[in-house]
């Protein structure tokens, strides 16, 4: 019986070892693919902007800097994190732990703050009509420098003495974590996530409101050029009896121009009849013809309004969807990690299990994989550049 028990114990140990080996291999493959996808996505964004002339705009400087930050996450942070996960503990010493945690805080903070800088740039572009012309490399450069300076300050604070007393003891136990000093954790989580989150939500809400106002803006009555206005006044003066007819048809013309801006230039187009000719034709017809024209104009106005409302609804849904994806991906990826970090700093017994903590951490890293997709997939220029790079097409015309 003792022999049987020994054999059973050996079988159980072998099963545990084999299961642990399979788990380690699965973890290594999964994390390796995630790192590879992050590197490829951000390299593609950087290469597209460097190679495509039509993408070399001042606004894309922020996208390049964001891609650099996410590429640093993939090259400096994720590989050591993967080794940490596969070995189920830290065995690389305190010096390398300091380097890894500092790089982690620097790159992830820079990635998050770049999202705020992009939101600020978009907010200025939507709310200030003169900002597009005023946007220059110096202005965007100030945003980029501010992002990296703040990130560097947050990441170097523990190395300058803001560490908790049990830092080295944790490393000896196989745990490599950034400083768990409660004051530093509150400062770092607020500067890295909570304040940026509030800023992003506020800015994108204002952007959505401004975009919705523009989408729903009704085109007003066409402003007549001075020459046309004088002709209309002369016609109205000569035929006061038909003033109401002239007014009705003049008010109906904006609805034809609301479909597209190109159709609104009816005063200069060679094929489009001017308001004067419409008035001249209408004022010489009978009362029956005028009534028919008015009914036809009302029907056309109703159809045009319905078409315009449909287009407005589609545009508003697209704007809402885009902003929801941008903010939703950021919140879903980083909120669990920073919520757990803050709760653990305020009340240490709330420390999550190792598996949950690792899941939250890698979910945050996954945001660096998503950023190249989110911030370029809605741009036709980036899509065309990626197609040319993948299919071997030539560069955009210079």
C-alpha positions as CSV (number, residue, x, y, z in Angstrom):
1,X,0.0,0.0,0.0
2,X,2.9,2.3,0.7
3,X,4.2,1.6,-2.7
4,X,0.9,2.3,-4.3
5,X,0.6,5.6,-2.4
6,X,4.1,6.5,-3.5
7,X,3.2,5.7,-7.1
8,X,0.1,7.8,-6.9
9,X,2.1,10.7,-5.4
10,X,4.6,10.5,-8.2
11,X,1.8,10.5,-10.8
12,X,0.2,13.5,-9.2
13,X,3.5,15.4,-9.2
14,X,4.1,14.5,-12.9
15,X,0.6,15.7,-13.8
16,X,1.3,19.0,-12.0
17,X,4.6,19.4,-13.8
18,X,3.0,18.6,-17.2
19,X,0.1,20.9,-16.5
20,X,2.5,23.7,-15.4
21,X,4.5,23.2,-18.6
22,X,1.5,23.4,-20.8
23,X,0.3,26.5,-19.0
24,X,3.7,28.1,-19.3
25,X,3.8,27.4,-23.1
26,X,0.3,28.7,-23.6
27,X,1.2,31.8,-21.7
28,X,4.4,32.4,-23.6
29,X,2.6,31.9,-27.0
30,X,-0.3,34.2,-26.1
31,X,1.9,37.0,-24.7
32,X,4.4,36.6,-27.5
33,X,1.7,37.1,-30.1
34,X,0.4,40.1,-28.2
35,X,3.8,41.7,-28.1
36,X,4.3,41.0,-31.8
37,X,1.0,42.5,-32.7
38,X,1.8,45.6,-30.7
39,X,5.1,46.1,-32.3
40,X,3.8,45.6,-35.9
41,X,0.8,47.9,-35.4
42,X,2.8,50.8,-34.1
43,X,5.7,50.3,-36.6
44,X,3.1,50.4,-39.4
45,X,1.7,53.7,-38.0
46,X,5.2,55.3,-37.7
47,X,6.2,54.0,-41.2
48,X,3.0,55.2,-42.8
49,X,3.5,58.8,-41.5
50,X,7.2,58.8,-42.5
51,X,6.6,57.5,-46.0
52,X,3.3,59.0,-47.0
53,X,3.5,62.7,-47.8
54,X,-0.3,63.3,-47.3
55,X,0.1,62.0,-43.8
56,X,2.9,64.3,-42.8
57,X,0.7,66.9,-41.2
58,X,1.3,68.7,-37.9
59,X,-1.7,66.9,-36.3
60,X,-0.1,63.5,-36.9
61,X,2.9,64.5,-34.8
62,X,0.8,63.4,-31.8
63,X,-0.1,60.1,-33.5
64,X,3.7,59.5,-34.1
65,X,4.6,60.3,-30.5
66,X,1.7,58.0,-29.3
67,X,3.0,55.2,-31.5
68,X,6.5,55.7,-30.2
69,X,5.2,55.4,-26.6
70,X,3.2,52.3,-27.4
71,X,6.2,50.8,-29.2
72,X,8.3,51.4,-26.1
73,X,5.7,49.6,-24.1
74,X,6.0,46.6,-26.5
75,X,9.8,46.6,-26.5
76,X,10.8,47.6,-23.0
77,X,8.0,46.6,-20.7
78,X,6.0,43.7,-22.2
79,X,9.0,41.3,-22.7
80,X,10.2,41.5,-19.1
81,X,6.5,41.3,-18.0
82,X,6.1,38.1,-20.0
83,X,9.2,36.6,-18.4
84,X,7.8,37.5,-15.0
85,X,4.5,35.8,-15.9
86,X,6.1,32.7,-17.3
87,X,8.4,32.2,-14.3
88,X,5.5,33.0,-11.9
89,X,7.8,35.3,-10.0
90,X,10.7,37.8,-10.2
91,X,14.2,36.4,-10.2
92,X,16.1,39.1,-12.0
93,X,17.3,41.2,-9.1
94,X,16.3,44.6,-7.7
95,X,18.3,46.7,-10.3
96,X,16.4,45.2,-13.2
97,X,13.2,45.4,-11.2
98,X,13.8,49.2,-10.8
99,X,14.5,49.6,-14.5
100,X,11.4,47.6,-15.5
101,X,9.0,49.4,-13.1
102,X,10.3,52.8,-14.1
103,X,10.0,51.9,-17.8
104,X,6.5,50.6,-17.2
105,X,5.3,53.8,-15.5
106,X,7.1,56.0,-18.0
107,X,5.8,54.4,-21.2
108,X,2.2,53.6,-19.9
109,X,1.8,57.1,-18.5
110,X,3.1,58.6,-21.8
111,X,0.7,56.5,-23.8
112,X,-2.3,57.6,-21.6
113,X,-1.3,61.3,-21.6
114,X,-1.0,61.2,-25.4
115,X,-4.6,60.3,-25.6
116,X,-5.4,63.5,-23.5
117,X,-3.2,65.6,-25.8
118,X,-5.0,64.2,-28.9
119,X,-8.3,65.0,-27.3
120,X,-7.2,68.5,-26.5
121,X,-6.0,69.0,-30.1
122,X,-9.4,67.7,-31.5
123,X,-11.3,69.9,-29.1
124,X,-9.4,73.0,-30.2
125,X,-9.9,72.0,-33.9
126,X,-13.7,71.6,-33.4
127,X,-14.4,74.6,-31.2
128,X,-12.0,77.2,-32.7
129,X,-12.5,77.7,-36.4
130,X,-9.1,79.5,-36.7
131,X,-7.2,76.7,-34.9
132,X,-6.5,74.7,-38.0
133,X,-4.6,77.6,-39.5
134,X,-2.9,78.4,-36.2
135,X,-1.8,74.8,-35.6
136,X,1.9,74.6,-36.1
137,X,4.8,72.3,-35.1
138,X,5.7,74.5,-32.1
139,X,2.3,74.3,-30.6
140,X,2.0,70.5,-31.0
141,X,5.6,70.1,-29.9
142,X,4.8,71.8,-26.6
143,X,2.0,69.2,-26.0
144,X,4.4,66.4,-26.8
145,X,7.1,67.7,-24.5
146,X,4.6,68.3,-21.7
147,X,3.4,64.7,-22.0
148,X,6.9,63.2,-21.8
149,X,8.1,65.5,-19.0
150,X,5.1,64.7,-16.8
151,X,5.5,60.9,-17.5
152,X,9.2,61.1,-16.6
153,X,8.5,62.9,-13.4
154,X,5.9,60.3,-12.3
155,X,8.2,57.4,-13.2
156,X,11.4,58.7,-11.6
157,X,9.8,59.7,-8.2
158,X,10.3,56.2,-6.6
159,X,14.0,56.2,-7.8
160,X,14.5,59.5,-6.1
161,X,13.4,58.1,-2.7
162,X,9.6,57.8,-2.8
163,X,9.6,54.1,-2.0
164,X,7.9,52.0,0.7
165,X,10.0,50.3,3.3
166,X,9.1,46.8,2.2
167,X,10.3,47.3,-1.4
168,X,13.4,45.0,-1.2
169,X,11.6,42.4,0.9
170,X,8.9,42.0,-1.9
171,X,11.7,41.5,-4.5
172,X,13.2,38.8,-2.3
173,X,9.8,37.1,-2.2
174,X,9.6,37.1,-6.0
175,X,7.4,40.1,-6.4
176,X,8.4,43.1,-8.5
177,X,6.0,46.0,-8.0
178,X,6.3,49.8,-8.3
179,X,6.5,51.6,-5.0
180,X,3.5,50.8,-2.8
181,X,3.8,53.9,-0.6
182,X,0.2,55.0,-0.2
183,X,0.9,58.7,-0.9
184,X,2.9,57.8,-4.1
185,X,0.2,55.4,-5.3
186,X,-2.5,58.1,-4.8
187,X,-0.4,60.6,-6.6
188,X,0.6,58.2,-9.4
189,X,-2.8,56.8,-10.1
190,X,-4.4,60.3,-10.1
191,X,-1.8,61.8,-12.4
192,X,-1.6,58.8,-14.7
193,X,-5.2,57.7,-15.0
194,X,-8.0,59.4,-13.0
195,X,-7.3,63.0,-14.0
196,X,-6.6,62.1,-17.6
197,X,-9.8,60.0,-17.6
198,X,-11.9,63.0,-16.4
199,X,-10.2,65.2,-19.0
200,X,-10.8,62.8,-21.9
201,X,-14.5,62.3,-20.9
202,X,-15.1,66.1,-20.6
203,X,-13.2,66.9,-23.9
204,X,-14.9,64.3,-26.0
205,X,-18.3,65.2,-24.6
206,X,-17.7,68.8,-25.6
207,X,-16.4,67.6,-29.0
208,X,-19.5,65.5,-29.5
209,X,-21.8,68.4,-28.5
210,X,-20.0,70.7,-31.0
211,X,-20.1,68.1,-33.8
212,X,-23.8,67.5,-33.2
213,X,-24.5,71.2,-33.4
214,X,-22.7,71.4,-36.7
215,X,-24.5,68.3,-38.0
216,X,-27.9,69.6,-37.0
217,X,-27.4,73.1,-38.1
218,X,-30.1,74.2,-40.5
219,X,-29.0,76.2,-43.5
220,X,-30.6,79.6,-43.4
221,X,-32.2,81.7,-46.1
222,X,-29.8,82.3,-49.0
223,X,-28.2,85.7,-48.8
224,X,-28.8,87.3,-52.1
225,X,-25.9,89.1,-53.9
226,X,-26.4,92.9,-54.1
227,X,-27.2,92.8,-57.8
228,X,-29.7,90.0,-57.5
229,X,-31.3,91.7,-54.5
230,X,-31.8,95.0,-56.5
231,X,-33.4,93.1,-59.3
232,X,-35.8,91.3,-56.9
233,X,-36.7,94.6,-55.3
234,X,-37.5,96.1,-58.7
235,X,-39.7,93.1,-59.5
236,X,-41.5,93.4,-56.2
237,X,-42.0,97.1,-56.7
238,X,-43.4,96.7,-60.2
239,X,-45.8,93.9,-59.2
240,X,-46.9,94.4,-55.6
241,X,-49.9,92.2,-56.2
242,X,-47.7,89.1,-56.5
243,X,-45.3,89.9,-53.6
244,X,-46.5,86.9,-51.6
245,X,-45.8,84.6,-54.5
246,X,-42.3,85.9,-54.9
247,X,-41.6,85.6,-51.2
248,X,-42.9,81.9,-51.1
249,X,-40.6,80.8,-53.9
250,X,-37.6,82.7,-52.5
251,X,-37.9,81.0,-49.2
252,X,-38.2,77.5,-50.8
253,X,-34.9,77.8,-52.7
254,X,-32.6,77.0,-49.6
255,X,-34.0,73.5,-49.3
256,X,-32.5,72.6,-52.7
257,X,-29.1,73.8,-51.5
258,X,-29.1,71.9,-48.3
259,X,-28.3,68.6,-49.9
260,X,-24.7,69.6,-50.8
261,X,-22.6,72.7,-50.7
262,X,-21.9,72.4,-54.4
263,X,-25.6,73.0,-55.2
264,X,-25.8,76.1,-53.2
265,X,-23.8,78.2,-55.8
266,X,-26.9,78.7,-57.9
267,X,-26.0,82.3,-58.6
268,X,-22.8,81.6,-60.4
269,X,-23.5,78.2,-62.1
270,X,-24.1,78.2,-65.8
271,X,-26.8,75.5,-65.7
272,X,-28.6,76.6,-62.6
273,X,-31.3,79.2,-63.0
274,X,-31.0,82.3,-61.0
275,X,-33.6,83.5,-58.5
276,X,-34.4,86.4,-60.8
277,X,-35.3,84.1,-63.7
278,X,-37.5,81.9,-61.3
279,X,-39.3,85.0,-60.1
280,X,-39.7,86.4,-63.6
281,X,-41.2,83.1,-64.8
282,X,-43.5,82.7,-61.8
283,X,-44.8,86.2,-61.8
284,X,-46.1,85.9,-65.4
285,X,-48.1,82.7,-64.9
286,X,-51.7,82.4,-63.8
287,X,-52.9,81.9,-60.3
288,X,-53.5,78.2,-60.8
289,X,-49.9,77.6,-61.9
290,X,-48.6,79.6,-58.9
291,X,-50.7,77.3,-56.6
292,X,-49.3,74.2,-58.2
293,X,-45.7,75.5,-57.9
294,X,-46.2,76.3,-54.3
295,X,-47.6,72.7,-53.5
296,X,-44.7,71.2,-55.5
297,X,-42.2,73.3,-53.6
298,X,-43.8,72.2,-50.3
299,X,-43.6,68.6,-51.3
300,X,-39.9,69.0,-52.3
301,X,-39.2,70.8,-49.0
302,X,-40.7,67.9,-47.0
303,X,-38.7,65.3,-48.9
304,X,-35.5,67.3,-48.6
305,X,-36.0,67.8,-44.8
306,X,-36.5,64.0,-44.4
307,X,-33.4,63.3,-46.4
308,X,-31.4,65.9,-44.5
309,X,-32.6,64.4,-41.1
310,X,-31.5,61.0,-42.3
311,X,-28.1,62.2,-43.2
312,X,-27.8,64.1,-39.9
313,X,-28.9,61.0,-38.0
314,X,-26.2,58.9,-39.7
315,X,-23.5,61.4,-39.2
316,X,-24.5,61.8,-35.5
317,X,-24.5,58.0,-35.0
318,X,-21.0,57.8,-36.6
319,X,-19.6,60.6,-34.4
320,X,-21.2,58.9,-31.3
321,X,-19.8,55.5,-32.3
322,X,-16.3,56.9,-32.9
323,X,-16.1,58.7,-29.6
324,X,-17.6,55.7,-27.8
325,X,-14.9,53.4,-29.2
326,X,-12.1,55.8,-28.3
327,X,-13.2,56.4,-24.7
328,X,-14.6,52.9,-24.2
329,X,-11.4,51.1,-25.1
330,X,-9.3,53.3,-22.9
331,X,-11.7,52.9,-19.9
332,X,-12.1,49.1,-20.3
333,X,-8.3,48.5,-20.7
334,X,-7.1,50.7,-17.8
335,X,-9.9,51.1,-15.2
336,X,-9.6,47.6,-13.6
337,X,-5.8,48.0,-13.0
338,X,-5.9,51.5,-11.6
339,X,-9.0,50.8,-9.5
340,X,-7.3,47.8,-8.0
341,X,-4.0,49.8,-7.5
342,X,-5.8,52.6,-5.7
343,X,-7.9,50.3,-3.5
344,X,-4.8,48.3,-2.5
345,X,-2.9,51.4,-1.6
346,X,-5.7,52.7,0.6
347,X,-6.5,49.3,2.2
348,X,-3.7,46.7,1.6
349,X,-5.8,43.6,2.5
350,X,-7.8,44.3,-0.7
351,X,-4.8,43.1,-2.7
352,X,-6.2,41.0,-5.6
353,X,-5.0,37.4,-6.3
354,X,-1.9,37.1,-8.5
355,X,-3.8,35.8,-11.5
356,X,-6.3,38.7,-11.3
357,X,-3.5,41.3,-10.9
358,X,-1.7,39.9,-13.9
359,X,-4.9,40.0,-16.0
360,X,-5.5,43.6,-15.1
361,X,-1.9,44.6,-15.9
362,X,-1.9,42.9,-19.3
363,X,-5.3,44.3,-20.1
364,X,-3.8,47.7,-19.6
365,X,-0.8,46.8,-21.9
366,X,-3.4,45.7,-24.5
367,X,-4.4,49.3,-24.8
368,X,-1.1,49.9,-26.6
369,X,-2.1,47.2,-29.1
370,X,-5.4,48.8,-29.7
371,X,-4.3,52.4,-30.1
372,X,-2.8,52.0,-33.6
373,X,-6.1,50.5,-34.7
374,X,-8.4,53.0,-33.0
375,X,-6.6,56.2,-34.0
376,X,-6.0,55.2,-37.6
377,X,-8.9,52.9,-38.7
378,X,-11.3,55.9,-39.0
379,X,-8.9,57.7,-41.4
380,X,-9.1,56.8,-45.1
381,X,-5.6,58.1,-45.7
382,X,-4.1,55.7,-43.1
383,X,-6.1,52.8,-44.6
384,X,-4.9,53.5,-48.1
385,X,-1.3,53.9,-46.8
386,X,-1.5,50.5,-45.0
387,X,-2.9,48.9,-48.2
388,X,0.0,50.3,-50.2
389,X,2.5,49.0,-47.6
390,X,1.0,45.6,-47.4
391,X,0.3,45.1,-51.2
392,X,3.7,46.6,-52.3
393,X,2.2,49.7,-53.9
394,X,4.2,52.8,-54.5
395,X,4.2,55.8,-52.2
396,X,1.7,58.6,-52.4
397,X,2.6,61.2,-54.9
398,X,5.0,63.8,-53.7
